[in-house]
Amino acid sequence: MALPTVKHDTSLDSTVTTNARRPRQDDQDAGWPLYYGSSSEPVYTIPRVNLETMPAENFWVMKLDDQPEGTTIEVSETHVKFEMYKHVRAGYARNVAATGEWESGISNMMIGDNTQSIISPLVRSGLGEKIHVTRHTGPWDTSAADGIEELMDNRWWSTNRAASYLKLKRDQAVSIAAQGLDFGGRITEASLDLDLMQSLRTYVDENHDVDAKKSTTSYNGLAADATQGLLDAATKTPVKSENRCFHWEEHPDLRVDAANKILEIPLDKNLVGVMGQVVFSPMRVFSVLTGTSLVSYNEAERAVYIYFSAATMSYMPDAPTAYGGSVQSYAPAFYAGPIDGVVAVPQGDAGRATTLTFQPSYVVRALFSTLYNTMPEDFTRLYDDPAEDCPESLIEDLAPSFHIALAEEAAEEVPVGIWEQGMNLLAMFSAIANSVPCTNVYLRSAYEERNGFDFFELAVWGHFVLEQSQTYAIDSVGVRFWDDGVLNNEVQTYMAASSMQKAKLAMAANSSSAPPTEEEKARWDAQWKDHLKAQLAHVSASDWEAQKDLKKRIEELLGEPIPLPAV
């Protein structure tokens, strides 16, 4: 059955201009292959597309007099000073020349130290944010939201009950499959050109005159758009939300005082910046951007400006798995353009690493098969009351595992290659999976019950938590300010009477809404366990020997040892 083009009226309270979609790139013979799922073939390849202009520009406006209670931003002649791990509010805007999109809205963010990163070994500080888009022009895709809606419309009520019961086991299975695949490492490696990154560092070292950049029409136009984004938050309902991270590489004038939780960013200096961004609904897309960052202060507006001009941008739709994915409408690509729009960059793919382009093991593909055939995803969980799903008692219970995991990460000698470092980070995801009940506000999209917890969500949550300081990571787990200042936020999420919630109310009057019986639990567990064990029966002893850690985690998931085949 073909998915409908648009089912959601995104223009009711907000501004969305929808142009024709970019055609899918059918000729994908060349490019970085992404393996993802139970197939032995890549879901798609990611070709390089060289542009004559910057792929994207991003802008934040932080008003000093419009910050949440308890947050203070100080500005001196040379630096802007943030108290780390505080709620910062900003207006934002971006122009994405690569895809023909422009948008603006509001951001809720938290800024901190960032001494270990899968993105770059030179990263020293960063921010995590959730943006709420209130104005958008350009291509618009609702295939992921529509796919989930169609899936839910055709599900039996018993499947939703099974999804709710199995969600914590599924979280663990997702984390094990991500570790075995090195999902985070693969999507990161596909998104970077290491030669071009070095060109960025050389450019920043040699270019110190930023007045020309600040006088451009683009810079000042985006500043005005971001300022308007702050105003729109009071009158416009978001058309989508997005989770993003931004990382600053080391600089002589960048000061990180972790002990006192103070970050000082130099004013009017070019810095190397890297951004990750993921949208979960109505489309599902992962991107990484690399470029230059400029932090300035507008005294007249009493506002801190952060401008980021990207020289590269990856565009990676989610693979169509259990529901429709954006890959049907948008072409994956790795876009590259001139630094700051003026300095040419390497044109070839020599700087794109290929250490993670190999086919995943049969064991990993068996895990994917089990996930998408016998462990239904729960699309309601992120829209429940966070106070019920993540009480203080749960955060206290999680604290020891977080400190152990992050202490082990910090104690390890960090390898020279960032991809090996990424494997170390992914090995900590068992601790992350246990904290999924606390992700309600951070990970839920503006489209109610149109995303659950799958691989994109895992990548975002794991990256957010594991790249923070060991001392403060657990404190971030219970943060709930991510949707603050958003019009009708409660109406959009768990308090709204959506079609799914109406169905739940109808079920409440029926005995089928009762808690699962022991017989039902046993049946649901048997289905996924039998499927997985049947798949793994084909794995040889030598293959298991090469995947000892993965075998151990799968045995923990199953609750029983995996017998080795007879020789």
C-alpha positions as CSV (number, residue, x, y, z in Angstrom):
1,M,0.0,0.0,0.0
2,A,1.4,3.4,-1.0
3,L,1.9,5.8,1.8
4,P,-0.1,9.0,1.6
5,T,1.9,12.1,0.7
6,V,0.7,14.3,3.6
7,K,-1.7,13.5,6.4
8,H,-0.7,16.2,8.9
9,D,-1.9,19.8,8.6
10,T,1.4,21.4,9.6
11,S,0.3,24.9,8.5
12,L,-2.6,25.3,10.9
13,D,-0.7,27.4,13.5
14,S,2.7,27.7,11.9
15,T,4.3,28.5,8.7
16,V,5.4,25.7,6.3
17,T,6.0,26.2,2.6
18,T,6.2,22.9,0.8
19,N,8.0,22.7,-2.5
20,A,8.5,19.7,-4.7
21,R,10.6,17.0,-3.1
22,R,14.1,16.4,-4.3
23,P,14.2,13.3,-6.5
24,R,15.7,10.2,-5.2
25,Q,19.1,9.5,-6.6
26,D,18.7,6.2,-8.5
27,D,22.2,5.9,-9.6
28,Q,24.1,5.1,-6.4
29,D,27.0,3.0,-7.9
30,A,29.6,5.2,-6.1
31,G,29.6,6.3,-2.5
32,W,30.1,5.2,1.1
33,P,27.9,2.1,1.7
34,L,25.8,2.1,4.9
35,Y,24.9,-1.4,6.2
36,Y,21.9,-1.3,8.5
37,G,19.3,-4.0,9.2
38,S,19.1,-7.8,8.5
39,S,20.1,-7.6,4.9
40,S,23.6,-8.5,3.7
41,E,23.4,-5.6,1.2
42,P,23.8,-1.9,2.2
43,V,20.6,0.0,2.5
44,Y,22.1,2.7,0.3
45,T,25.4,4.4,-0.5
46,I,26.3,8.0,0.3
47,P,27.9,9.7,-2.6
48,R,29.9,12.9,-2.4
49,V,28.2,16.0,-3.9
50,N,30.5,19.0,-4.4
51,L,28.8,22.4,-4.2
52,E,29.9,25.9,-5.2
53,T,28.5,27.3,-2.0
54,M,28.3,26.4,1.7
55,P,26.0,23.4,2.3
56,A,24.4,25.1,5.3
57,E,24.5,28.0,7.7
58,N,23.2,28.0,11.3
59,F,22.6,30.9,13.7
60,W,21.7,31.2,17.4
61,V,20.6,34.4,19.3
62,M,20.9,34.3,23.1
63,K,19.3,37.3,24.7
64,L,21.0,38.0,28.0
65,D,17.8,39.4,29.5
66,D,15.6,36.5,28.4
67,Q,17.1,33.4,30.0
68,P,15.4,30.9,32.3
69,E,15.5,31.6,36.1
70,G,18.9,30.7,37.5
71,T,20.8,31.1,34.2
72,T,23.3,33.9,33.7
73,I,25.4,34.6,30.6
74,E,28.2,37.1,31.2
75,V,30.1,39.0,28.5
76,S,33.5,40.6,28.8
77,E,35.6,42.4,26.1
78,T,37.1,39.1,25.1
79,H,34.9,36.2,26.1
80,V,31.3,35.1,26.7
81,K,31.0,33.0,29.9
82,F,28.5,30.3,30.5
83,E,27.8,28.3,33.6
84,M,27.9,24.7,32.4
85,Y,24.9,22.4,32.6
86,K,22.3,25.2,32.9
87,H,19.2,25.7,30.8
88,V,20.0,28.2,28.0
89,R,17.3,29.6,25.7
90,A,18.0,30.8,22.2
91,G,16.3,31.7,18.9
92,Y,17.8,29.9,16.0
93,A,17.7,30.0,12.2
94,R,19.3,28.0,9.4
95,N,19.7,28.1,5.7
96,V,20.4,24.8,4.0
97,A,21.5,25.5,0.5
98,A,22.2,21.8,-0.1
99,T,18.6,20.8,0.2
100,G,16.9,24.1,-0.5
101,E,15.5,24.5,3.0
102,W,15.2,27.5,5.4
103,E,13.7,27.5,8.9
104,S,13.7,29.2,12.2
105,G,12.4,28.6,15.7
106,I,13.5,28.3,19.4
107,S,16.1,26.2,21.1
108,N,16.5,24.8,24.6
109,M,20.0,23.8,25.2
110,M,22.7,22.9,27.8
111,I,26.4,23.8,27.4
112,G,29.2,21.8,29.0
113,D,32.7,20.3,28.7
114,N,33.3,17.6,26.1
115,T,36.7,16.1,26.5
116,Q,36.1,12.8,24.7
117,S,34.1,12.7,21.5
118,I,33.4,10.2,18.7
119,I,33.3,13.2,16.4
120,S,36.9,14.5,16.8
121,P,39.8,13.9,19.2
122,L,40.3,17.7,19.4
123,V,36.8,18.5,20.7
124,R,36.9,20.3,24.1
125,S,33.4,21.7,24.7
126,G,29.9,21.5,23.3
127,L,26.2,21.8,23.7
128,G,23.1,19.6,23.4
129,E,19.9,21.1,22.3
130,K,16.3,20.4,21.2
131,I,15.1,22.8,18.6
132,H,11.4,23.5,17.8
133,V,10.8,24.7,14.2
134,T,8.0,27.2,13.8
135,R,8.7,28.4,10.2
136,H,9.9,26.2,7.4
137,T,10.3,26.6,3.6
138,G,11.5,24.1,1.2
139,P,11.1,20.3,0.7
140,W,8.8,18.8,3.3
141,D,8.4,15.0,3.9
142,T,6.0,13.2,6.3
143,S,6.8,9.7,5.2
144,A,8.0,8.4,8.6
145,A,5.1,9.8,10.5
146,D,2.6,8.6,7.9
147,G,4.3,5.2,7.9
148,I,3.9,4.8,11.7
149,E,0.3,6.1,11.5
150,E,-0.5,3.4,8.9
151,L,1.3,0.8,11.0
152,M,-0.6,1.7,14.1
153,D,-3.9,1.8,12.2
154,N,-3.4,-1.8,11.2
155,R,-2.0,-3.2,14.5
156,W,-4.0,-5.5,16.7
157,W,-4.5,-4.1,20.2
158,S,-2.6,-7.1,21.5
159,T,0.5,-6.1,19.5
160,N,0.5,-2.7,21.3
161,R,0.2,-4.5,24.6
162,A,3.2,-6.7,23.6
163,A,5.1,-3.6,22.6
164,S,4.5,-2.0,26.0
165,Y,5.6,-5.1,27.8
166,L,8.7,-5.8,25.7
167,K,9.9,-2.2,25.5
168,L,12.7,-2.5,28.0
169,K,13.9,-5.8,26.5
170,R,13.8,-4.1,23.1
171,D,15.8,-1.2,24.4
172,Q,18.6,-3.7,25.3
173,A,18.3,-5.5,22.0
174,V,18.7,-2.2,20.1
175,S,21.7,-1.3,22.1
176,I,23.3,-4.7,21.5
177,A,22.7,-4.5,17.8
178,A,24.1,-1.0,17.7
179,Q,27.2,-2.1,19.5
180,G,27.7,-5.1,17.3
181,L,27.2,-3.0,14.1
182,D,29.1,0.0,15.5
183,F,26.2,2.0,14.3
184,G,27.4,5.3,15.8
185,G,30.9,4.8,14.3
186,R,29.5,4.0,10.9
187,I,27.1,7.0,10.5
188,T,29.9,9.2,11.9
189,E,32.6,7.9,9.6
190,A,30.2,8.3,6.6
191,S,29.7,11.9,7.6
192,L,33.3,13.2,7.8
193,D,36.2,14.0,5.4
194,L,39.3,14.0,7.6
195,D,41.4,15.8,5.0
196,L,38.8,18.6,4.9
197,M,38.7,18.7,8.7
198,Q,42.4,19.4,8.6
199,S,41.8,22.2,6.0
200,L,39.3,23.7,8.5
201,R,41.9,23.8,11.2
202,T,44.5,25.4,8.9
203,Y,41.9,28.0,7.9
204,V,41.0,28.9,11.5
205,D,44.7,29.2,12.4
206,E,45.4,31.6,9.5
207,N,42.2,33.6,9.3
208,H,41.5,36.1,12.1
209,D,39.6,38.9,10.4
210,V,36.0,38.2,11.0
211,D,34.5,41.6,10.2
212,A,33.9,40.7,6.6
213,K,31.9,37.6,7.7
214,K,29.8,39.7,10.1
215,S,28.9,42.2,7.4
216,T,27.4,39.8,4.9
217,T,23.8,39.8,4.1
218,S,23.5,36.1,5.0
219,Y,24.9,36.7,8.5
220,N,22.7,39.6,9.3
221,G,19.6,38.0,7.7
222,L,20.0,34.9,9.8
223,A,20.5,37.0,12.9
224,A,17.2,38.7,12.3
225,D,15.5,35.3,11.5
226,A,16.8,33.8,14.8
227,T,15.6,36.8,16.7
228,Q,12.2,36.3,15.1
229,G,12.3,32.7,16.1
230,L,12.3,33.7,19.8
231,L,9.2,35.8,19.2
232,D,7.4,33.2,17.2
233,A,7.6,30.7,20.0
234,A,4.7,32.6,21.8
235,T,2.4,32.5,18.8
236,K,3.2,29.5,16.6
237,T,3.0,25.8,17.2
238,P,6.1,23.9,16.1
239,V,5.9,21.9,12.9
240,K,8.7,19.6,14.0
241,S,11.4,19.3,16.6
242,E,15.0,18.2,16.2
243,N,17.8,17.0,18.5
244,R,21.2,18.5,17.9
245,C,24.7,18.7,19.3
246,F,27.4,21.2,18.6
247,H,31.1,20.7,19.4
248,W,34.0,23.2,19.6
249,E,37.5,22.0,18.9
250,E,40.4,23.2,21.1
251,H,41.6,26.8,20.7
252,P,44.2,28.7,22.7
253,D,41.5,31.1,23.9
254,L,38.8,28.6,24.7
255,R,38.7,28.1,28.5
256,V,37.1,25.1,30.1
257,D,37.0,25.1,33.9
258,A,35.3,21.7,34.6
259,A,35.8,21.9,38.4
260,N,33.8,25.2,38.7
261,K,31.5,24.4,35.7
262,I,32.6,27.4,33.7
263,L,33.0,27.7,29.9
264,E,34.5,30.8,28.4
265,I,34.3,31.1,24.6
266,P,36.4,33.7,22.8
267,L,34.6,36.5,21.0
268,D,35.2,37.3,17.4
269,K,37.5,34.3,16.8
270,N,37.1,31.6,14.1
271,L,36.8,28.2,15.8
272,V,36.4,24.7,14.2
273,G,32.9,23.5,14.9
274,V,31.1,20.2,14.3
275,M,27.3,19.7,14.5
276,G,25.2,16.6,14.7
277,Q,21.4,16.8,14.0
278,V,18.6,14.3,14.0
279,V,14.9,14.7,13.3
280,F,12.7,11.8,14.3
281,S,9.3,12.8,12.8
282,P,7.7,13.6,10.4
283,M,10.8,12.6,8.5
284,R,13.8,10.6,10.0
285,V,17.1,12.1,8.9
286,F,20.6,12.1,10.5
287,S,23.3,14.7,9.5
288,V,26.7,15.8,10.6
289,L,28.1,19.2,9.6
290,T,31.7,20.5,9.9
291,G,32.8,24.1,9.5
292,T,33.7,27.3,11.3
293,S,32.0,28.9,14.3
294,L,32.0,32.6,15.2
295,V,30.7,33.8,18.6
296,S,30.0,37.6,18.9
297,Y,28.2,40.0,21.1
298,N,25.6,42.6,19.9
299,E,25.7,45.2,22.6
300,A,22.6,47.1,21.3
301,E,20.5,43.9,21.4
302,R,22.2,42.6,24.6
303,A,22.5,39.3,22.8
304,V,25.2,36.7,22.1
305,Y,25.4,35.6,18.5
306,I,26.7,32.2,17.4
307,Y,27.2,31.7,13.6
308,F,28.2,28.4,12.1
309,S,29.0,28.1,8.4
310,A,29.3,24.5,7.3
311,A,31.8,23.3,4.7
312,T,30.4,19.7,4.8
313,M,27.0,18.2,5.6
314,S,25.9,14.6,5.4
315,Y,22.3,13.8,4.7
316,M,21.3,10.3,5.8
317,P,17.6,9.2,5.9
318,D,16.6,6.4,8.2
319,A,16.3,3.0,6.5
320,P,12.7,1.8,6.0
321,T,12.4,-1.0,8.5
322,A,9.2,-1.6,10.5
323,Y,7.6,1.5,9.0
324,G,8.1,4.0,6.2
325,G,11.4,5.7,6.1
326,S,12.4,9.0,4.4
327,V,14.9,7.1,2.1
328,Q,12.0,6.8,-0.4
329,S,11.8,10.5,-0.8
330,Y,15.2,12.0,-0.3
331,A,18.6,11.0,-1.7
332,P,21.5,10.3,0.8
333,A,24.5,12.5,0.1
334,F,27.7,13.9,1.6
335,Y,27.8,17.6,0.6
336,A,31.0,19.6,0.5
337,G,31.5,23.3,-0.3
338,P,34.0,26.1,0.2
339,I,35.0,27.1,3.7
340,D,33.1,30.2,4.7
341,G,32.0,30.2,1.1
342,V,35.3,31.5,-0.1
343,V,38.1,28.9,0.4
344,A,38.1,25.8,-1.9
345,V,38.3,22.4,-0.2
346,P,39.5,19.0,-1.4
347,Q,37.1,17.7,-4.1
348,G,37.8,13.9,-4.0
349,D,36.9,11.2,-1.4
350,A,40.5,10.5,-0.3
351,G,39.7,12.0,3.2
352,R,36.7,9.8,3.8
353,A,37.7,6.9,5.9
354,T,36.5,3.4,4.9
355,T,37.3,1.3,8.0
356,L,33.6,0.7,8.7
357,T,32.3,-0.1,5.2
358,F,32.4,-3.8,5.7
359,Q,29.4,-6.1,5.9
360,P,28.1,-6.7,9.4
361,S,28.3,-10.1,10.9
362,Y,25.6,-12.7,10.7
363,V,25.0,-12.3,14.4
364,V,24.2,-8.6,14.1
365,R,21.9,-9.2,11.2
366,A,20.1,-11.9,13.2
367,L,19.5,-9.3,16.0
368,F,18.0,-6.9,13.5
369,S,15.8,-9.7,12.2
370,T,14.5,-10.4,15.7
371,L,13.9,-6.7,16.5
372,Y,11.8,-6.0,13.4
373,N,9.9,-9.3,13.3
374,T,9.2,-10.2,16.9
375,M,9.7,-7.2,19.1
376,P,7.2,-4.4,18.1
377,E,8.2,-0.9,18.8
378,D,6.2,1.1,21.4
379,F,5.2,4.4,19.8
380,T,3.4,5.7,22.9
381,R,6.0,5.6,25.6
382,L,7.8,8.9,24.9
383,Y,4.5,10.7,25.3
384,D,3.7,9.5,28.8
385,D,4.1,11.6,31.9
386,P,7.8,11.9,32.5
387,A,7.3,12.2,36.3
388,E,5.8,8.7,36.3
389,D,8.2,7.1,33.9
390,C,11.4,8.6,35.4
391,P,11.0,9.3,39.1
392,E,13.9,10.5,41.3
393,S,14.2,6.9,42.6
394,L,15.0,5.6,39.2
395,I,17.7,8.2,38.6
396,E,19.2,7.2,42.0
397,D,19.2,3.6,40.9
398,L,20.9,4.5,37.6
399,A,23.7,6.6,39.1
400,P,26.0,3.7,40.0
401,S,25.9,2.1,36.5
402,F,26.5,5.5,34.9
403,H,29.5,6.3,37.1
404,I,31.0,2.8,36.5
405,A,30.5,3.0,32.7
406,L,31.9,6.5,32.4
407,A,34.7,5.8,34.7
408,E,35.7,2.8,32.6
409,E,35.5,5.0,29.5
410,A,37.7,7.7,31.0
411,A,40.2,5.2,32.4
412,E,40.8,3.7,29.0
413,E,43.7,5.0,27.0
414,V,42.0,6.9,24.2
415,P,43.2,5.5,20.9
416,V,44.5,7.8,18.2
417,G,41.8,6.8,15.7
418,I,38.4,8.2,16.5
419,W,36.6,5.1,15.2
420,E,38.3,2.9,17.8
421,Q,37.3,5.4,20.4
422,G,33.7,5.2,19.0
423,M,33.7,1.4,19.7
424,N,34.7,2.2,23.3
425,L,31.8,4.5,23.6
426,L,29.3,2.1,22.1
427,A,30.3,-0.5,24.6
428,M,28.7,1.6,27.3
429,F,25.3,1.5,25.8
430,S,24.0,-1.2,28.1
431,A,24.0,1.5,30.8
432,I,22.3,4.0,28.4
433,A,19.6,1.5,27.5
434,N,18.5,1.3,31.2
435,S,17.9,5.0,31.2
436,V,15.5,5.1,28.3
437,P,12.4,5.7,30.5
438,C,14.0,9.1,31.3
439,T,14.1,10.2,27.7
440,N,10.5,11.2,27.3
441,V,10.8,15.0,27.0
442,Y,14.2,15.0,25.2
443,L,13.4,12.4,22.5
444,R,9.7,12.8,21.7
445,S,8.9,14.7,18.6
446,A,6.3,17.3,17.9
447,Y,4.2,14.6,16.2
448,E,2.5,12.8,18.9
449,E,3.2,9.1,19.1
450,R,5.1,9.1,15.8
451,N,8.4,8.0,17.2
452,G,9.6,5.4,19.7
453,F,13.1,4.3,20.7
454,D,15.0,2.9,17.8
455,F,18.6,3.3,16.4
456,F,18.4,7.0,15.7
457,E,17.0,7.7,19.1
458,L,19.7,5.5,20.7
459,A,22.5,7.3,18.8
460,V,21.2,10.7,20.0
461,W,20.7,9.7,23.6
462,G,24.0,7.7,23.9
463,H,25.9,10.6,22.3
464,F,24.3,13.2,24.6
465,V,25.0,11.3,27.8
466,L,28.4,9.6,27.1
467,E,30.1,12.8,25.8
468,Q,29.4,14.6,29.1
469,S,31.6,14.8,32.1
470,Q,31.5,11.7,34.3
471,T,30.6,14.0,37.2
472,Y,27.5,15.6,35.7
473,A,26.1,13.0,33.2
474,I,23.6,11.4,35.6
475,D,22.3,14.9,36.5
476,S,21.4,15.4,32.8
477,V,19.3,12.3,32.7
478,G,16.3,13.8,34.6
479,V,16.4,17.2,32.8
480,R,12.9,18.1,31.5
481,F,13.2,21.7,30.2
482,W,13.6,20.6,26.6
483,D,10.1,21.6,25.5
484,D,9.9,24.8,27.7
485,G,8.6,27.9,26.0
486,V,6.9,26.0,23.2
487,L,3.3,26.9,22.4
488,N,0.7,24.3,23.4
489,N,3.5,21.9,24.3
490,E,1.3,19.9,26.7
491,V,-1.5,19.8,24.1
492,Q,0.8,18.4,21.5
493,T,2.2,15.6,23.6
494,Y,0.9,13.4,26.3
495,M,-2.2,15.4,27.4
496,A,-3.7,15.6,23.9
497,A,-6.7,13.5,22.9
498,S,-5.1,12.0,19.8
499,S,-6.6,9.2,17.9
500,M,-4.3,6.7,19.7
501,Q,-5.3,8.1,23.1
502,K,-9.0,7.9,22.2
503,A,-8.4,4.2,21.3
504,K,-6.7,3.8,24.7
505,L,-9.7,5.3,26.4
506,A,-12.0,3.0,24.6
507,M,-9.8,0.0,25.6
508,A,-10.0,1.2,29.2
509,A,-13.6,0.2,29.3
510,N,-12.7,-3.2,28.1
511,S,-11.1,-6.0,30.1
512,S,-8.4,-6.2,27.4
513,S,-6.8,-3.1,28.9
514,A,-5.9,-5.1,32.0
515,P,-2.2,-5.7,32.8
516,P,-0.7,-8.6,30.7
517,T,-1.2,-12.0,32.2
518,E,1.7,-14.3,33.0
519,E,0.6,-16.5,30.1
520,E,0.8,-13.5,27.7
521,K,4.2,-12.5,28.9
522,A,5.5,-16.0,28.5
523,R,4.1,-16.2,24.9
524,W,5.6,-12.8,23.9
525,D,9.0,-13.6,25.4
526,A,9.0,-17.0,23.7
527,Q,8.3,-15.5,20.3
528,W,11.4,-13.3,20.2
529,K,13.6,-15.7,22.1
530,D,12.7,-18.6,19.8
531,H,13.3,-16.5,16.7
532,L,16.7,-15.2,17.9
533,K,17.9,-18.7,19.0
534,A,16.8,-20.2,15.7
535,Q,18.8,-17.5,13.9
536,L,21.9,-18.0,16.1
537,A,21.8,-21.8,15.7
538,H,23.7,-21.2,12.4
539,V,26.6,-19.4,14.0
540,S,29.9,-21.4,14.1
541,A,32.1,-21.8,17.1
542,S,34.8,-19.8,15.4
543,D,32.5,-16.9,14.7
544,W,31.4,-16.8,18.3
545,E,35.0,-16.9,19.4
546,A,35.5,-13.7,17.4
547,Q,32.5,-12.0,19.0
548,K,32.9,-12.9,22.7
549,D,31.6,-9.6,24.0
550,L,28.6,-9.7,21.8
551,K,27.8,-13.2,22.8
552,K,27.9,-12.3,26.4
553,R,25.5,-9.4,26.0
554,I,23.1,-11.6,23.9
555,E,23.2,-14.2,26.7
556,E,22.3,-11.6,29.2
557,L,19.4,-10.5,27.0
558,L,18.2,-14.1,26.6
559,G,18.8,-15.0,30.3
560,E,20.4,-18.2,29.3
561,P,23.7,-19.4,27.7
562,I,24.1,-19.9,24.0
563,P,25.3,-23.5,23.3
564,L,28.2,-23.7,20.9
565,P,27.6,-26.0,17.9
566,A,29.0,-29.5,18.0
567,V,32.2,-29.8,16.0
